[in-house]
């Protein structure tokens, strides 16, 4: 074989054998009555160990500060070892961890999606990946600035004026707001 074999008791007829590595081994039992001996061989195939189940890996690209009403683009990355099999599939979910308002995800099950925020503030969003046996999360912070007011022209109005006769004058009543 390709590695070493350790017997629990090499002198016993019934014993156990341990193998150091995977491969094909031929083991021989020899019986000797001091005059004659006889042997028998057995072939044993030792498979490599089964892979150990690992949680999915999750990461999120940083998100730039946004200003309402713009949405934030969320770009996640998820990878998995394919275990357990079955089902060998990974589900993902976006959620809000903290923040002062509500967050609406375009598709909370998609790794890449967008988020809309109800009010300005600092939000922590989480992407969770689950392979039906283990799960893993990653968080991203999104800073949402308030709506920037746009400059509007002042509002101007003048109260109606009745006709006047010269040389008379008139009082004007106007309002201006900005």
C-alpha positions, 0 to 999 in steps of 0.5 A: 500500500501507499502508507503505513498499516498499524495492527492492534495486535499483529499476532491475533487472528482477529484484529483491527488495522489502521491506515495512514493514508488512502490507497490500495493495500494488500494485507497478508495473514501467515499461519505457521505450525513450526513445520509448515506455513500457509498465507492468505491475502486480502486487498483493502481499498482505503478511500480519502476522508469525506470533506468536512462541511464548511459554512458559506463565505459571504462578503459585501462590497462597500457602499458609497454614501447616498443622498435621498431619494437615490437607492443604494446598490448592494453587491454581495459575494457568496461561495459554498463547498457544495455540502451537504449534498443533497440539497447542495444549494445556498439561499441568501437573504438581505435584512436591516440590522439597524437604522432609523427608518425602513429599508425596502430591498428590490429583491431581498433573496438576490445576492446583488440588489438595491435598497431604498431608505425611508429617511436619512441616517446610518444603516447597517444591512446584513447578507445571510447565506445558508446552505441548509446546515450552516449559515454565515453573515456579512454586514455593510454600513450605508450612510444616507444623507437627507434630500438636498433642497433645490433653490426655488425662485421667491414667490411674489404677489401684489394685492389688486388695486382699484383705479385711481384718479390723478393726482391721487396715489395708491397704496400697494400691498405686496407679499414675498416669500422664499 
